[in-house]
Amino acid sequence: MAEDKCGVMGCSQPGVRSYSRDAVEKGGLKVADEKAKRVHLCKEHNKEYKKATKDERRLENLGR
Ligand SMILES: [Zn+2]
């Protein structure tokens, strides 16, 4: 059960953080396991995810 590998499709790097699958998909990443509730992200994908969510947050702030 302790799967610590990156859950992104085609990636098998060790995960550094875990997020809900929903959040990861909103960040534009493809999750390999469609049934997973939580997804681990490797360093690279974590960076991508953070970038995506940061952009989203910035847009939200601008919209206020
Ligand atoms: Zn990855």
N, CA, C, O and the ligand as a Tripos MOL2 file, in Angstrom:
@<TRIPOS>MOLECULE
protein
  257   255    65     0     0
PROTEIN
NO_CHARGES

@<TRIPOS>ATOM
      1 N           0.8170   -1.2100    0.0000 N.3       1 MET1
      2 CA          0.0000    0.0000    0.0000 C.3       1 MET1
      3 C           0.8550    1.2650    0.0000 C.2       1 MET1
      4 O           0.4150    2.3250   -0.4450 O.2       1 MET1
      5 N           2.0420    1.1420    0.4900 N.am      2 ALA2
      6 CA          2.8990    2.3280    0.5550 C.3       2 ALA2
      7 C           3.5780    2.5680   -0.7860 C.2       2 ALA2
      8 O           4.7880    2.4010   -0.9340 O.2       2 ALA2
      9 N           2.7690    2.9600   -1.7490 N.am      3 GLU3
     10 CA          3.3050    3.2600   -3.0700 C.3       3 GLU3
     11 C           3.8180    4.6850   -3.0980 C.2       3 GLU3
     12 O           3.0400    5.6380   -3.0370 O.2       3 GLU3
     13 N           5.0820    4.8220   -3.1870 N.am      4 ASP4
     14 CA          5.6370    6.1690   -3.1510 C.3       4 ASP4
     15 C           6.1270    6.6490   -4.4910 C.2       4 ASP4
     16 O           6.8310    7.6540   -4.5970 O.2       4 ASP4
     17 N           5.7390    5.9040   -5.5250 N.am      5 LYS5
     18 CA          6.1930    6.3260   -6.8440 C.3       5 LYS5
     19 C           5.2670    7.3660   -7.4390 C.2       5 LYS5
     20 O           4.0870    7.4450   -7.0980 O.2       5 LYS5
     21 N           5.8200    8.1520   -8.3240 N.am      6 CYS6
     22 CA          5.0470    9.1930   -8.9940 C.3       6 CYS6
     23 C           3.8500    8.5650   -9.7150 C.2       6 CYS6
     24 O           3.9950    7.5690  -10.4240 O.2       6 CYS6
     25 N           2.6800    9.1510   -9.5280 N.am      7 GLY7
     26 CA          1.4630    8.5640  -10.0900 C.3       7 GLY7
     27 C           1.1150    9.0900  -11.4660 C.2       7 GLY7
     28 O           0.0530    8.7690  -11.9980 O.2       7 GLY7
     29 N           1.9820    9.8860  -12.0470 N.am      8 VAL8
     30 CA          1.7070   10.4230  -13.3710 C.3       8 VAL8
     31 C           1.9800    9.3710  -14.4370 C.2       8 VAL8
     32 O           2.9510    8.6180  -14.3610 O.2       8 VAL8
     33 N           1.1100    9.3400  -15.4200 N.am      9 MET9
     34 CA          1.2170    8.3910  -16.5180 C.3       9 MET9
     35 C           2.6160    8.3730  -17.1150 C.2       9 MET9
     36 O           3.1580    9.4060  -17.5090 O.2       9 MET9
     37 N           3.1810    7.1860  -17.1730 N.am     10 GLY10
     38 CA          4.4680    7.0340  -17.8350 C.3      10 GLY10
     39 C           5.6710    7.4420  -17.0000 C.2      10 GLY10
     40 O           6.7990    7.4520  -17.4920 O.2      10 GLY10
     41 N           5.4340    7.7770  -15.7510 N.am     11 CYS11
     42 CA          6.5300    8.2230  -14.8930 C.3      11 CYS11
     43 C           6.7060    7.2400  -13.7440 C.2      11 CYS11
     44 O           5.7220    6.7690  -13.1740 O.2      11 CYS11
     45 N           7.9530    6.9260  -13.4000 N.am     12 SER12
     46 CA          8.1590    5.9940  -12.2860 C.3      12 SER12
     47 C           9.2490    6.4940  -11.3520 C.2      12 SER12
     48 O           9.9640    5.7070  -10.7310 O.2      12 SER12
     49 N           9.3610    7.7880  -11.2640 N.am     13 GLN13
     50 CA         10.3280    8.3880  -10.3450 C.3      13 GLN13
     51 C           9.7800    8.3100   -8.9300 C.2      13 GLN13
     52 O           8.5670    8.2150   -8.7440 O.2      13 GLN13
     53 N          10.6370    8.3470   -7.9490 N.am     14 PRO14
     54 CA         10.1510    8.3490   -6.5680 C.3      14 PRO14
     55 C           9.3690    9.6310   -6.2630 C.2      14 PRO14
     56 O           9.7690   10.7260   -6.6580 O.2      14 PRO14
     57 N           8.2550    9.4720   -5.5590 N.am     15 GLY15
     58 CA          7.4240   10.6240   -5.2410 C.3      15 GLY15
     59 C           7.9870   11.4310   -4.0860 C.2      15 GLY15
     60 O           8.5770   10.8740   -3.1600 O.2      15 GLY15
     61 N           7.8060   12.7340   -4.1400 N.am     16 VAL16
     62 CA          8.2670   13.5950   -3.0550 C.3      16 VAL16
     63 C           7.1030   14.2120   -2.2960 C.2      16 VAL16
     64 O           7.2390   14.5530   -1.1210 O.2      16 VAL16
     65 N           5.9560   14.3570   -2.9580 N.am     17 ARG17
     66 CA          4.7710   14.9100   -2.3120 C.3      17 ARG17
     67 C           3.5590   14.1270   -2.7810 C.2      17 ARG17
     68 O           3.5990   13.4790   -3.8270 O.2      17 ARG17
     69 N           2.4850   14.1830   -2.0100 N.am     18 SER18
     70 CA          1.2570   13.5620   -2.4870 C.3      18 SER18
     71 C           0.1110   14.5620   -2.4370 C.2      18 SER18
     72 O           0.0240   15.3990   -1.5380 O.2      18 SER18
     73 N          -0.7550   14.4500   -3.4220 N.am     19 TYR19
     74 CA         -1.8940   15.3460   -3.5370 C.3      19 TYR19
     75 C          -3.1310   14.5140   -3.8440 C.2      19 TYR19
     76 O          -3.0220   13.3260   -4.1490 O.2      19 TYR19
     77 N          -4.3010   15.1290   -3.7660 N.am     20 SER20
     78 CA         -5.5000   14.4150   -4.1830 C.3      20 SER20
     79 C          -5.4660   14.3160   -5.7030 C.2      20 SER20
     80 O          -4.9360   15.1990   -6.3780 O.2      20 SER20
     81 N          -6.0330   13.2400   -6.2350 N.am     21 ARG21
     82 CA         -6.0060   13.0390   -7.6830 C.3      21 ARG21
     83 C          -6.6710   14.2160   -8.3970 C.2      21 ARG21
     84 O          -6.1890   14.6840   -9.4280 O.2      21 ARG21
     85 N          -7.7660   14.6760   -7.8420 N.am     22 ASP22
     86 CA         -8.4810   15.8160   -8.4060 C.3      22 ASP22
     87 C          -7.5650   17.0140   -8.6040 C.2      22 ASP22
     88 O          -7.5270   17.6240   -9.6730 O.2      22 ASP22
     89 N          -6.8450   17.3270   -7.5680 N.am     23 ALA23
     90 CA         -5.9690   18.4990   -7.6080 C.3      23 ALA23
     91 C          -4.9040   18.3260   -8.6740 C.2      23 ALA23
     92 O          -4.5780   19.2600   -9.4060 O.2      23 ALA23
     93 N          -4.3650   17.1160   -8.7490 N.am     24 VAL24
     94 CA         -3.3030   16.8510   -9.7150 C.3      24 VAL24
     95 C          -3.8290   16.9840  -11.1400 C.2      24 VAL24
     96 O          -3.1590   17.5330  -12.0150 O.2      24 VAL24
     97 N          -5.0290   16.4790  -11.3560 N.am     25 GLU25
     98 CA         -5.5990   16.5650  -12.7020 C.3      25 GLU25
     99 C          -5.9220   18.0030  -13.0620 C.2      25 GLU25
    100 O          -5.7990   18.4040  -14.2200 O.2      25 GLU25
    101 N          -6.3280   18.7640  -12.0860 N.am     26 LYS26
    102 CA         -6.5970   20.1810  -12.3470 C.3      26 LYS26
    103 C          -5.3140   20.9070  -12.6980 C.2      26 LYS26
    104 O          -5.3120   21.9160  -13.4030 O.2      26 LYS26
    105 N          -4.2190   20.3590  -12.1810 N.am     27 GLY27
    106 CA         -2.9200   20.9370  -12.5080 C.3      27 GLY27
    107 C          -2.4390   20.5360  -13.8900 C.2      27 GLY27
    108 O          -1.3340   20.9000  -14.2930 O.2      27 GLY27
    109 N          -3.2580   19.7900  -14.6190 N.am     28 GLY28
    110 CA         -2.9290   19.4550  -15.9950 C.3      28 GLY28
    111 C          -2.0830   18.2010  -16.1450 C.2      28 GLY28
    112 O          -1.5530   17.9390  -17.2250 O.2      28 GLY28
    113 N          -1.9500   17.4220  -15.0720 N.am     29 LEU29
    114 CA         -1.1370   16.2040  -15.1510 C.3      29 LEU29
    115 C          -2.0240   14.9860  -15.3290 C.2      29 LEU29
    116 O          -3.1310   14.9230  -14.7940 O.2      29 LEU29
    117 N          -1.5290   14.0290  -16.0800 N.am     30 LYS30
    118 CA         -2.2860   12.8050  -16.3370 C.3      30 LYS30
    119 C          -1.9830   11.7820  -15.2670 C.2      30 LYS30
    120 O          -0.8370   11.3580  -15.1150 O.2      30 LYS30
    121 N          -2.9870   11.3850  -14.5310 N.am     31 VAL31
    122 CA         -2.7940   10.4030  -13.4760 C.3      31 VAL31
    123 C          -2.9820    8.9980  -14.0360 C.2      31 VAL31
    124 O          -3.9730    8.7170  -14.7100 O.2      31 VAL31
    125 N          -2.0320    8.1250  -13.7540 N.am     32 ALA32
    126 CA         -2.0680    6.7780  -14.3100 C.3      32 ALA32
    127 C          -3.2250    5.9610  -13.7270 C.2      32 ALA32
    128 O          -3.9190    5.2560  -14.4610 O.2      32 ALA32
    129 N          -3.4310    6.0540  -12.4260 N.am     33 ASP33
    130 CA         -4.4730    5.2640  -11.7750 C.3      33 ASP33
    131 C          -5.7280    6.1120  -11.5750 C.2      33 ASP33
    132 O          -5.7710    6.9980  -10.7220 O.2      33 ASP33
    133 N          -6.7400    5.8210  -12.3760 N.am     34 GLU34
    134 CA         -7.9480    6.6420  -12.3320 C.3      34 GLU34
    135 C          -8.7400    6.4770  -11.0480 C.2      34 GLU34
    136 O          -9.6020    7.2940  -10.7240 O.2      34 GLU34
    137 N          -8.4400    5.4110  -10.3240 N.am     35 LYS35
    138 CA         -9.2090    5.1680   -9.0950 C.3      35 LYS35
    139 C          -8.5050    5.6900   -7.8560 C.2      35 LYS35
    140 O          -9.0670    5.7060   -6.7610 O.2      35 LYS35
    141 N          -7.2970    6.1050   -8.0430 N.am     36 ALA36
    142 CA         -6.5300    6.5580   -6.8850 C.3      36 ALA36
    143 C          -7.1170    7.8400   -6.3100 C.2      36 ALA36
    144 O          -7.5430    8.7330   -7.0430 O.2      36 ALA36
    145 N          -7.1310    7.9120   -4.9930 N.am     37 LYS37
    146 CA         -7.6240    9.1370   -4.3600 C.3      37 LYS37
    147 C          -6.4820   10.1140   -4.1660 C.2      37 LYS37
    148 O          -6.6290   11.3290   -4.2960 O.2      37 LYS37
    149 N          -5.3420    9.5300   -3.8490 N.am     38 ARG38
    150 CA         -4.1610   10.3780   -3.6750 C.3      38 ARG38
    151 C          -3.0820    9.9680   -4.6660 C.2      38 ARG38
    152 O          -2.9140    8.7930   -4.9900 O.2      38 ARG38
    153 N          -2.3730   10.9560   -5.1240 N.am     39 VAL39
    154 CA         -1.3450   10.7040   -6.1180 C.3      39 VAL39
    155 C          -0.0240   11.2870   -5.6340 C.2      39 VAL39
    156 O           0.0480   12.4320   -5.1870 O.2      39 VAL39
    157 N           1.0010   10.4800   -5.7340 N.am     40 HIS40
    158 CA          2.3350   10.9900   -5.4020 C.3      40 HIS40
    159 C           2.9420   11.6300   -6.6370 C.2      40 HIS40
    160 O           2.7490   11.1570   -7.7570 O.2      40 HIS40
    161 N           3.6610   12.6850   -6.4240 N.am     41 LEU41
    162 CA          4.3390   13.3420   -7.5360 C.3      41 LEU41
    163 C           5.8420   13.3550   -7.2800 C.2      41 LEU41
    164 O           6.2990   13.5820   -6.1600 O.2      41 LEU41
    165 N           6.5930   13.1070   -8.3420 N.am     42 CYS42
    166 CA          8.0420   13.1820   -8.2390 C.3      42 CYS42
    167 C           8.4640   14.6520   -8.2510 C.2      42 CYS42
    168 O           7.6370   15.5520   -8.3930 O.2      42 CYS42
    169 N           9.7240   14.8630   -8.1030 N.am     43 LYS43
    170 CA         10.2390   16.2270   -8.0390 C.3      43 LYS43
    171 C           9.8250   17.0470   -9.2630 C.2      43 LYS43
    172 O           9.3520   18.1780   -9.1490 O.2      43 LYS43
    173 N          10.0180   16.4440  -10.4270 N.am     44 GLU44
    174 CA          9.7110   17.1510  -11.6670 C.3      44 GLU44
    175 C           8.2260   17.4810  -11.7920 C.2      44 GLU44
    176 O           7.8480   18.6100  -12.1040 O.2      44 GLU44
    177 N           7.3980   16.4770  -11.5450 N.am     45 HIS45
    178 CA          5.9640   16.6900  -11.6940 C.3      45 HIS45
    179 C           5.4170   17.5810  -10.5970 C.2      45 HIS45
    180 O           4.4440   18.3090  -10.7960 O.2      45 HIS45
    181 N           6.0430   17.5180   -9.4530 N.am     46 ASN46
    182 CA          5.6520   18.4090   -8.3650 C.3      46 ASN46
    183 C           5.8810   19.8590   -8.7880 C.2      46 ASN46
    184 O           5.0780   20.7470   -8.5040 O.2      46 ASN46
    185 N           6.9820   20.0640   -9.4620 N.am     47 LYS47
    186 CA          7.3150   21.4080   -9.9500 C.3      47 LYS47
    187 C           6.2670   21.8620  -10.9700 C.2      47 LYS47
    188 O           5.7720   22.9880  -10.9280 O.2      47 LYS47
    189 N           5.9500   20.9480  -11.8810 N.am     48 GLU48
    190 CA          4.9500   21.2600  -12.9090 C.3      48 GLU48
    191 C           3.6000   21.5830  -12.2810 C.2      48 GLU48
    192 O           2.9200   22.5380  -12.6540 O.2      48 GLU48
    193 N           3.2510   20.7620  -11.3300 N.am     49 TYR49
    194 CA          1.9720   20.9440  -10.6590 C.3      49 TYR49
    195 C           1.9110   22.2920   -9.9500 C.2      49 TYR49
    196 O           0.9230   23.0220  -10.0360 O.2      49 TYR49
    197 N           2.9860   22.5940   -9.2540 N.am     50 LYS50
    198 CA          3.0320   23.8570   -8.5130 C.3      50 LYS50
    199 C           2.9380   25.0480   -9.4590 C.2      50 LYS50
    200 O           2.2730   26.0420   -9.1680 O.2      50 LYS50
    201 N           3.6080   24.9280  -10.5810 N.am     51 LYS51
    202 CA          3.5780   25.9910  -11.5680 C.3      51 LYS51
    203 C           2.1470   26.2020  -12.0610 C.2      51 LYS51
    204 O           1.6710   27.3320  -12.1680 O.2      51 LYS51
    205 N           1.4840   25.1080  -12.3540 N.am     52 ALA52
    206 CA          0.1190   25.1750  -12.8770 C.3      52 ALA52
    207 C          -0.8280   25.7850  -11.8520 C.2      52 ALA52
    208 O          -1.6510   26.6340  -12.1910 O.2      52 ALA52
    209 N          -0.7130   25.3590  -10.6140 N.am     53 THR53
    210 CA         -1.6420   25.8560   -9.6010 C.3      53 THR53
    211 C          -1.3240   27.2910   -9.2240 C.2      53 THR53
    212 O          -2.2110   28.0520   -8.8380 O.2      53 THR53
    213 N          -0.0800   27.6490   -9.3360 N.am     54 LYS54
    214 CA          0.3220   29.0210   -9.0290 C.3      54 LYS54
    215 C          -0.2940   29.9670  -10.0510 C.2      54 LYS54
    216 O          -0.8060   31.0320   -9.7070 O.2      54 LYS54
    217 N          -0.2320   29.5500  -11.3300 N.am     55 ASP55
    218 CA         -0.8190   30.3700  -12.3750 C.3      55 ASP55
    219 C          -2.3050   30.5660  -12.1360 C.2      55 ASP55
    220 O          -2.8510   31.6520  -12.3260 O.2      55 ASP55
    221 N          -2.9380   29.4880  -11.7170 N.am     56 GLU56
    222 CA         -4.3680   29.5380  -11.4890 C.3      56 GLU56
    223 C          -4.6880   30.5270  -10.3760 C.2      56 GLU56
    224 O          -5.6270   31.3180  -10.4680 O.2      56 GLU56
    225 N          -3.8880   30.4600   -9.3310 N.am     57 ARG57
    226 CA         -4.1170   31.3310   -8.1930 C.3      57 ARG57
    227 C          -3.9220   32.7960   -8.6000 C.2      57 ARG57
    228 O          -4.6460   33.6890   -8.1580 O.2      57 ARG57
    229 N          -2.9390   33.0040   -9.4420 N.am     58 ARG58
    230 CA         -2.6660   34.3770   -9.8580 C.3      58 ARG58
    231 C          -3.8580   34.9220  -10.6380 C.2      58 ARG58
    232 O          -4.2410   36.0800  -10.4740 O.2      58 ARG58
    233 N          -4.4430   34.0720  -11.4940 N.am     59 LEU59
    234 CA         -5.5980   34.5040  -12.2690 C.3      59 LEU59
    235 C          -6.7710   34.8120  -11.3590 C.2      59 LEU59
    236 O          -7.5260   35.7560  -11.5940 O.2      59 LEU59
    237 N          -6.9150   34.0130  -10.3250 N.am     60 GLU60
    238 CA         -7.9940   34.2480   -9.3840 C.3      60 GLU60
    239 C          -7.8410   35.6150   -8.7250 C.2      60 GLU60
    240 O          -8.8030   36.3690   -8.5800 O.2      60 GLU60
    241 N          -6.6360   35.9030   -8.3430 N.am     61 ASN61
    242 CA         -6.3690   37.1740   -7.6820 C.3      61 ASN61
    243 C          -6.6400   38.3610   -8.6020 C.2      61 ASN61
    244 O          -7.1450   39.3980   -8.1720 O.2      61 ASN61
    245 N          -6.2950   38.1870   -9.8740 N.am     62 LEU62
    246 CA         -6.5190   39.2490  -10.8270 C.3      62 LEU62
    247 C          -8.0040   39.4820  -11.0500 C.2      62 LEU62
    248 O          -8.4410   40.6000  -11.3230 O.2      62 LEU62
    249 N          -8.7650   38.4120  -10.9290 N.am     63 GLY63
    250 CA        -10.1900   38.4990  -11.1890 C.3      63 GLY63
    251 C         -10.9640   39.2250  -10.0990 C.2      63 GLY63
    252 O         -12.1300   39.5720  -10.2880 O.2      63 GLY63
    253 N         -10.3270   39.4510   -8.9750 N.am     64 ARG64
    254 CA        -11.0310   40.0790   -7.8690 C.3      64 ARG64
    255 C         -11.3550   41.5400   -8.0840 C.2      64 ARG64
    256 O         -11.9500   42.1750   -7.2130 O.2      64 ARG64
    257 ZN          6.6720   12.0950  -12.2000 Zn       65 ZN65
@<TRIPOS>BOND
     1     1     2 1
     2     2     3 1
     3     3     4 2
     4     3     5 am
     5     5     6 1
     6     6     7 1
     7     7     8 2
     8     7     9 am
     9     9    10 1
    10    10    11 1
    11    11    12 2
    12    11    13 am
    13    13    14 1
    14    14    15 1
    15    15    16 2
    16    15    17 am
    17    17    18 1
    18    18    19 1
    19    19    20 2
    20    19    21 am
    21    21    22 1
    22    22    23 1
    23    23    24 2
    24    23    25 am
    25    25    26 1
    26    26    27 1
    27    27    28 2
    28    27    29 am
    29    29    30 1
    30    30    31 1
    31    31    32 2
    32    31    33 am
    33    33    34 1
    34    34    35 1
    35    35    36 2
    36    35    37 am
    37    37    38 1
    38    38    39 1
    39    39    40 2
    40    39    41 am
    41    41    42 1
    42    42    43 1
    43    43    44 2
    44    43    45 am
    45    45    46 1
    46    46    47 1
    47    47    48 2
    48    47    49 am
    49    49    50 1
    50    50    51 1
    51    51    52 2
    52    51    53 am
    53    53    54 1
    54    54    55 1
    55    55    56 2
    56    55    57 am
    57    57    58 1
    58    58    59 1
    59    59    60 2
    60    59    61 am
    61    61    62 1
    62    62    63 1
    63    63    64 2
    64    63    65 am
    65    65    66 1
    66    66    67 1
    67    67    68 2
    68    67    69 am
    69    69    70 1
    70    70    71 1
    71    71    72 2
    72    71    73 am
    73    73    74 1
    74    74    75 1
    75    75    76 2
    76    75    77 am
    77    77    78 1
    78    78    79 1
    79    79    80 2
    80    79    81 am
    81    81    82 1
    82    82    83 1
    83    83    84 2
    84    83    85 am
    85    85    86 1
    86    86    87 1
    87    87    88 2
    88    87    89 am
    89    89    90 1
    90    90    91 1
    91    91    92 2
    92    91    93 am
    93    93    94 1
    94    94    95 1
    95    95    96 2
    96    95    97 am
    97    97    98 1
    98    98    99 1
    99    99   100 2
   100    99   101 am
   101   101   102 1
   102   102   103 1
   103   103   104 2
   104   103   105 am
   105   105   106 1
   106   106   107 1
   107   107   108 2
   108   107   109 am
   109   109   110 1
   110   110   111 1
   111   111   112 2
   112   111   113 am
   113   113   114 1
   114   114   115 1
   115   115   116 2
   116   115   117 am
   117   117   118 1
   118   118   119 1
   119   119   120 2
   120   119   121 am
   121   121   122 1
   122   122   123 1
   123   123   124 2
   124   123   125 am
   125   125   126 1
   126   126   127 1
   127   127   128 2
   128   127   129 am
   129   129   130 1
   130   130   131 1
   131   131   132 2
   132   131   133 am
   133   133   134 1
   134   134   135 1
   135   135   136 2
   136   135   137 am
   137   137   138 1
   138   138   139 1
   139   139   140 2
   140   139   141 am
   141   141   142 1
   142   142   143 1
   143   143   144 2
   144   143   145 am
   145   145   146 1
   146   146   147 1
   147   147   148 2
   148   147   149 am
   149   149   150 1
   150   150   151 1
   151   151   152 2
   152   151   153 am
   153   153   154 1
   154   154   155 1
   155   155   156 2
   156   155   157 am
   157   157   158 1
   158   158   159 1
   159   159   160 2
   160   159   161 am
   161   161   162 1
   162   162   163 1
   163   163   164 2
   164   163   165 am
   165   165   166 1
   166   166   167 1
   167   167   168 2
   168   167   169 am
   169   169   170 1
   170   170   171 1
   171   171   172 2
   172   171   173 am
   173   173   174 1
   174   174   175 1
   175   175   176 2
   176   175   177 am
   177   177   178 1
   178   178   179 1
   179   179   180 2
   180   179   181 am
   181   181   182 1
   182   182   183 1
   183   183   184 2
   184   183   185 am
   185   185   186 1
   186   186   187 1
   187   187   188 2
   188   187   189 am
   189   189   190 1
   190   190   191 1
   191   191   192 2
   192   191   193 am
   193   193   194 1
   194   194   195 1
   195   195   196 2
   196   195   197 am
   197   197   198 1
   198   198   199 1
   199   199   200 2
   200   199   201 am
   201   201   202 1
   202   202   203 1
   203   203   204 2
   204   203   205 am
   205   205   206 1
   206   206   207 1
   207   207   208 2
   208   207   209 am
   209   209   210 1
   210   210   211 1
   211   211   212 2
   212   211   213 am
   213   213   214 1
   214   214   215 1
   215   215   216 2
   216   215   217 am
   217   217   218 1
   218   218   219 1
   219   219   220 2
   220   219   221 am
   221   221   222 1
   222   222   223 1
   223   223   224 2
   224   223   225 am
   225   225   226 1
   226   226   227 1
   227   227   228 2
   228   227   229 am
   229   229   230 1
   230   230   231 1
   231   231   232 2
   232   231   233 am
   233   233   234 1
   234   234   235 1
   235   235   236 2
   236   235   237 am
   237   237   238 1
   238   238   239 1
   239   239   240 2
   240   239   241 am
   241   241   242 1
   242   242   243 1
   243   243   244 2
   244   243   245 am
   245   245   246 1
   246   246   247 1
   247   247   248 2
   248   247   249 am
   249   249   250 1
   250   250   251 1
   251   251   252 2
   252   251   253 am
   253   253   254 1
   254   254   255 1
   255   255   256 2
@<TRIPOS>SUBSTRUCTURE
     1 MET1         2 RESIDUE 1 A MET
     2 ALA2         6 RESIDUE 1 A ALA
     3 GLU3        10 RESIDUE 1 A GLU
     4 ASP4        14 RESIDUE 1 A ASP
     5 LYS5        18 RESIDUE 1 A LYS
     6 CYS6        22 RESIDUE 1 A CYS
     7 GLY7        26 RESIDUE 1 A GLY
     8 VAL8        30 RESIDUE 1 A VAL
     9 MET9        34 RESIDUE 1 A MET
    10 GLY10       38 RESIDUE 1 A GLY
    11 CYS11       42 RESIDUE 1 A CYS
    12 SER12       46 RESIDUE 1 A SER
    13 GLN13       50 RESIDUE 1 A GLN
    14 PRO14       54 RESIDUE 1 A PRO
    15 GLY15       58 RESIDUE 1 A GLY
    16 VAL16       62 RESIDUE 1 A VAL
    17 ARG17       66 RESIDUE 1 A ARG
    18 SER18       70 RESIDUE 1 A SER
    19 TYR19       74 RESIDUE 1 A TYR
    20 SER20       78 RESIDUE 1 A SER
    21 ARG21       82 RESIDUE 1 A ARG
    22 ASP22       86 RESIDUE 1 A ASP
    23 ALA23       90 RESIDUE 1 A ALA
    24 VAL24       94 RESIDUE 1 A VAL
    25 GLU25       98 RESIDUE 1 A GLU
    26 LYS26      102 RESIDUE 1 A LYS
    27 GLY27      106 RESIDUE 1 A GLY
    28 GLY28      110 RESIDUE 1 A GLY
    29 LEU29      114 RESIDUE 1 A LEU
    30 LYS30      118 RESIDUE 1 A LYS
    31 VAL31      122 RESIDUE 1 A VAL
    32 ALA32      126 RESIDUE 1 A ALA
    33 ASP33      130 RESIDUE 1 A ASP
    34 GLU34      134 RESIDUE 1 A GLU
    35 LYS35      138 RESIDUE 1 A LYS
    36 ALA36      142 RESIDUE 1 A ALA
    37 LYS37      146 RESIDUE 1 A LYS
    38 ARG38      150 RESIDUE 1 A ARG
    39 VAL39      154 RESIDUE 1 A VAL
    40 HIS40      158 RESIDUE 1 A HIS
    41 LEU41      162 RESIDUE 1 A LEU
    42 CYS42      166 RESIDUE 1 A CYS
    43 LYS43      170 RESIDUE 1 A LYS
    44 GLU44      174 RESIDUE 1 A GLU
    45 HIS45      178 RESIDUE 1 A HIS
    46 ASN46      182 RESIDUE 1 A ASN
    47 LYS47      186 RESIDUE 1 A LYS
    48 GLU48      190 RESIDUE 1 A GLU
    49 TYR49      194 RESIDUE 1 A TYR
    50 LYS50      198 RESIDUE 1 A LYS
    51 LYS51      202 RESIDUE 1 A LYS
    52 ALA52      206 RESIDUE 1 A ALA
    53 THR53      210 RESIDUE 1 A THR
    54 LYS54      214 RESIDUE 1 A LYS
    55 ASP55      218 RESIDUE 1 A ASP
    56 GLU56      222 RESIDUE 1 A GLU
    57 ARG57      226 RESIDUE 1 A ARG
    58 ARG58      230 RESIDUE 1 A ARG
    59 LEU59      234 RESIDUE 1 A LEU
    60 GLU60      238 RESIDUE 1 A GLU
    61 ASN61      242 RESIDUE 1 A ASN
    62 LEU62      246 RESIDUE 1 A LEU
    63 GLY63      250 RESIDUE 1 A GLY
    64 ARG64      254 RESIDUE 1 A ARG
    65 ZN65       257 GROUP 0 **** ****
